[in-house]
Amino acid sequence: MRLVLFKPLYYFSMTVFIAVILTYFFSPKWSIVMALSLFVIWSRVPGFANFILNKMAVNDLFTFIVAANLGGGVGAIFGIVGTMFARIFGPYEWFPYTLRATISVTIAALATPSIIAYTGGAGWEAFIFFEIIYYVIFYLLVIIFSRDELGLEIALIPAVIFFDFFMNNLLLTVFGDTITNMMTNGITNGWPIVIFVGIMLGFWTAAKNSDKIASKFYKFKEKLGISENVYLQKIERFLQN
């Protein structure tokens, strides 16, 4: 059983990234939104493989940023894409979880303009309120519709807190200034995310085509008529230069 449909995800990612590049010249704002959505979908992959890793996804943080910049409606659509639509690539994810997460992030996104008005800005304080709304809605849905899962959800709270803390700290370490600037100064400050997504997709493409790349190197070596050691030395000198 394939828990993650990597091949469709790869071709989807390539298509979206091409759209990201083309759109950037006309509307950097929407280009960055597409790059963020791709980032969110990738972050959902660990949760597809094991439900304990669901909170490694960053759909809540980026949904908040999109909702803070473009309104609750656009944020809600972004959250739905990053949660329910992403399930296309992880079709065996527990559907009640996907549905609860989608409803929770949608309501939190719609509430974002009110949160910002209450806190006085789209900073980290506002994001904490966003998270509170998200989790209150999520656990209310568990209590009302899936009470038999309540024990499991309570048992998973330490893992939820750990992975939430881990991912937020990782994002702040790698993209701290970028995320803060997107929150407070506009989503167009998220261009480093576009570069990061492009680099990751480049590594993925290289890994996916590693056999073809190795074959081309071998044919090139044969064409030069040189020994393996000499060939490797030439590559090493080329990389050093």
C-alpha positions as CSV (number, residue, x, y, z in Angstrom):
1,M,0.0,0.0,0.0
2,R,1.5,3.4,-1.0
3,L,0.8,5.8,1.8
4,V,2.1,8.8,-0.2
5,L,1.6,9.2,-4.0
6,F,5.1,10.7,-4.7
7,K,4.9,10.5,-8.5
8,P,1.7,12.6,-8.9
9,L,3.0,14.9,-6.1
10,Y,6.3,15.4,-8.1
11,Y,4.5,16.3,-11.4
12,F,2.0,18.5,-9.5
13,S,4.9,20.3,-7.8
14,M,6.7,20.8,-11.1
15,T,3.6,22.3,-12.6
16,V,2.9,24.6,-9.7
17,F,6.5,25.8,-9.5
18,I,6.5,26.7,-13.2
19,A,3.3,28.7,-12.5
20,V,5.1,30.3,-9.5
21,I,8.0,31.5,-11.7
22,L,5.7,32.7,-14.5
23,T,3.3,34.5,-12.2
24,Y,6.1,36.2,-10.2
25,F,6.8,38.6,-13.1
26,F,3.1,39.7,-13.1
27,S,2.0,39.3,-9.5
28,P,4.7,38.5,-6.9
29,K,2.0,38.3,-4.2
30,W,0.1,35.4,-5.8
31,S,3.3,33.8,-6.9
32,I,4.4,33.6,-3.3
33,V,1.0,32.4,-2.2
34,M,1.4,29.4,-4.6
35,A,4.9,28.7,-3.3
36,L,3.6,28.7,0.2
37,S,0.8,26.3,-0.7
38,L,3.4,24.0,-2.2
39,F,5.5,24.2,0.9
40,V,2.4,23.4,3.0
41,I,1.5,20.4,0.9
42,W,5.0,19.0,1.2
43,S,4.9,19.5,5.0
44,R,1.9,17.2,5.1
45,V,3.8,14.2,3.7
46,P,5.2,13.0,7.1
47,G,1.6,12.9,8.4
48,F,0.5,10.8,5.5
49,A,3.2,8.3,6.4
50,N,2.3,8.3,10.1
51,F,-0.5,10.2,11.8
52,I,1.7,11.0,14.8
53,L,3.7,13.4,12.5
54,N,0.6,15.4,11.4
55,K,1.7,18.4,13.3
56,M,4.9,18.7,11.3
57,A,2.7,20.4,8.7
58,V,2.9,24.2,8.6
59,N,-0.6,24.8,7.2
60,D,-1.7,26.7,10.3
61,L,1.1,29.2,10.3
62,F,1.0,29.9,6.5
63,T,-2.8,30.0,6.5
64,F,-2.6,32.7,9.2
65,I,-0.1,34.7,7.1
66,V,-2.3,34.5,4.0
67,A,-5.5,35.4,5.9
68,A,-3.7,38.3,7.6
69,N,-2.6,39.7,4.3
70,L,-5.4,38.8,1.8
71,G,-8.4,38.4,4.0
72,G,-10.2,35.6,5.9
73,G,-11.9,34.2,2.7
74,V,-8.6,33.8,0.8
75,G,-7.0,32.4,3.9
76,A,-9.8,29.8,4.3
77,I,-9.3,28.7,0.7
78,F,-5.6,28.4,1.3
79,G,-6.2,26.3,4.4
80,I,-8.6,24.0,2.6
81,V,-6.0,23.5,-0.2
82,G,-3.3,22.8,2.3
83,T,-5.4,20.3,4.2
84,M,-8.2,18.7,2.3
85,F,-6.8,19.0,-1.2
86,A,-3.4,17.8,-0.1
87,R,-5.0,14.6,0.9
88,I,-5.1,13.6,-2.8
89,F,-1.4,12.7,-2.3
90,G,-2.0,10.9,0.9
91,P,-5.4,9.1,0.3
92,Y,-5.1,6.8,3.3
93,E,-5.0,9.6,5.8
94,W,-7.7,9.1,8.4
95,F,-10.6,11.1,6.8
96,P,-12.2,12.2,10.1
97,Y,-8.9,13.9,11.0
98,T,-8.6,15.6,7.6
99,L,-12.2,16.9,7.9
100,R,-11.7,18.2,11.4
101,A,-8.4,19.8,10.5
102,T,-10.0,21.4,7.5
103,I,-13.0,22.8,9.4
104,S,-10.7,24.1,12.2
105,V,-8.3,25.9,9.9
106,T,-11.1,27.4,7.9
107,I,-12.9,28.8,10.9
108,A,-9.6,30.1,12.3
109,A,-8.8,31.7,8.9
110,L,-12.2,33.4,8.8
111,A,-11.6,34.7,12.3
112,T,-8.2,36.2,11.5
113,P,-9.3,39.7,10.6
114,S,-11.2,39.9,13.9
115,I,-8.1,38.5,15.8
116,I,-5.9,41.2,14.2
117,A,-8.4,43.9,15.1
118,Y,-8.4,42.7,18.7
119,T,-4.6,42.3,19.1
120,G,-3.8,45.4,17.1
121,G,-1.6,43.7,14.5
122,A,-0.7,40.6,12.6
123,G,2.1,39.5,14.9
124,W,2.9,36.5,17.0
125,E,0.3,37.4,19.5
126,A,-2.4,37.2,16.8
127,F,-1.0,33.9,15.6
128,I,-1.3,32.5,19.2
129,F,-5.0,33.4,19.2
130,F,-5.4,31.8,15.7
131,E,-3.9,28.6,17.2
132,I,-6.2,28.7,20.2
133,I,-9.3,29.0,17.9
134,Y,-7.9,26.2,15.7
135,Y,-7.4,23.7,18.6
136,V,-10.7,24.7,20.4
137,I,-12.7,23.9,17.3
138,F,-10.7,20.8,16.5
139,Y,-11.2,19.2,20.0
140,L,-14.8,20.3,20.1
141,L,-15.4,18.4,16.9
142,V,-13.7,15.4,18.5
143,I,-15.9,15.6,21.6
144,I,-19.1,16.1,19.6
145,F,-18.7,13.7,16.7
146,S,-15.9,11.3,17.5
147,R,-15.9,10.9,21.3
148,D,-14.5,7.4,20.9
149,E,-11.3,9.0,19.6
150,L,-11.0,11.4,22.5
151,G,-8.6,9.2,24.5
152,L,-6.3,8.9,21.5
153,E,-6.3,12.6,20.9
154,I,-5.5,13.3,24.5
155,A,-2.7,10.8,24.4
156,L,-1.3,12.6,21.3
157,I,-1.2,16.0,22.9
158,P,2.5,15.7,24.0
159,A,3.4,14.8,20.4
160,V,1.3,17.6,19.0
161,I,3.0,20.1,21.4
162,F,6.5,18.7,20.6
163,F,6.1,18.8,16.8
164,D,4.4,22.1,16.8
165,F,7.3,23.5,18.9
166,F,9.9,21.7,16.7
167,M,8.4,23.0,13.4
168,N,7.9,26.5,14.5
169,N,11.5,26.7,15.9
170,L,12.8,25.2,12.7
171,L,10.9,27.7,10.5
172,L,12.1,30.5,12.7
173,T,15.7,29.3,12.5
174,V,15.6,29.1,8.7
175,F,13.1,31.8,7.8
176,G,12.7,33.8,11.0
177,D,13.0,37.3,9.5
178,T,11.0,36.3,6.3
179,I,8.1,34.9,8.3
180,T,8.0,37.9,10.6
181,N,8.1,40.3,7.6
182,M,5.3,38.4,5.9
183,M,3.2,38.8,9.0
184,T,3.8,42.5,9.6
185,N,5.0,44.0,6.3
186,G,3.2,42.0,3.6
187,I,3.3,38.7,1.9
188,T,5.6,39.9,-0.9
189,N,8.5,39.6,1.6
190,G,8.2,35.9,1.2
191,W,10.4,35.6,-1.9
192,P,13.0,33.5,0.0
193,I,10.4,30.8,0.2
194,V,10.2,30.8,-3.6
195,I,14.0,30.2,-3.8
196,F,13.8,27.5,-1.1
197,V,11.0,25.7,-2.9
198,G,13.0,25.8,-6.1
199,I,16.1,24.4,-4.5
200,M,14.2,21.6,-2.9
201,L,12.5,20.8,-6.1
202,G,15.9,20.8,-7.9
203,F,17.3,18.3,-5.3
204,W,14.1,16.1,-5.8
205,T,14.6,16.2,-9.6
206,A,18.2,15.2,-9.3
207,A,17.4,12.4,-6.9
208,K,14.6,11.2,-9.1
209,N,16.8,11.2,-12.2
210,S,20.0,10.0,-10.5
211,D,20.2,6.8,-12.6
212,K,20.0,8.9,-15.8
213,I,22.6,11.4,-14.6
214,A,25.0,8.5,-13.6
215,S,24.5,6.9,-17.0
216,K,25.3,10.2,-18.8
217,F,28.5,10.6,-16.7
218,Y,29.5,7.0,-17.5
219,K,28.9,7.5,-21.3
220,F,30.9,10.7,-21.1
221,K,33.8,8.8,-19.4
222,E,33.7,6.1,-22.0
223,K,33.7,8.7,-24.8
224,L,36.9,10.3,-23.3
225,G,38.5,6.9,-23.0
226,I,40.0,7.5,-19.6
227,S,40.2,5.3,-16.5
228,E,37.8,5.5,-13.6
229,N,40.4,7.0,-11.3
230,V,41.4,9.7,-13.8
231,Y,37.8,10.5,-14.5
232,L,37.0,10.9,-10.8
233,Q,40.0,13.1,-10.3
234,K,38.8,15.3,-13.2
235,I,35.4,15.7,-11.6
236,E,37.0,16.4,-8.2
237,R,39.2,19.2,-9.7
238,F,36.2,20.6,-11.5
239,L,34.2,20.8,-8.3
240,Q,37.0,22.4,-6.4
241,N,37.4,25.1,-9.0
